[in-house]
């Protein structure tokens, strides 16, 4: 990855960090931020933010990646037209195949709450790539989200440079003992 590519990826990961900072901290879960970036070749060469989300943003003990996907799926035709500066708007299902996910923490592979893991939601959405700020620590469960994504054919890219910030955001509200 060359310097200009890295700068662009760091920009979107920093946007995900801004999302993570919106989380209400809890000692039993991580604070995570996620940004979905679409690179829709037939409409624009420039990447556009499709949706963003953070942990516990939506009701139901929700995670960042699932929230961002829910918000993307809730976009109206008018909103999609505005995002992509196109009429008619592109089909969201097709757009998702051109989406890069930027997440501050490795997408979960298991949920103790019984809800669907974020890795499964990303696989079901058929996203293109997942850029990860830092691996999920084994504080609560052993996470294998990145491997699950790779096994499903989704490219996983670990972003170097913001690991400390991503981990600090994730553990906000946890005791330091």
Secondary structure, DSSP 8 states (H G I E B T S, - for coil): --HHHHHHHHHHHHHHHHHHTTS---TTS---EEEEEE--TTT-SS-EEEEEEETT-STTT--HHHHHHHHHHT--HHHHHHHHT-SS---HHHHHTTEEEEESS---S--TTSS--HHHHHHHHT-SEEEESS---TTSS---HHHHHHHTT-EEEE-SS-HHHHHHHHTTTS---
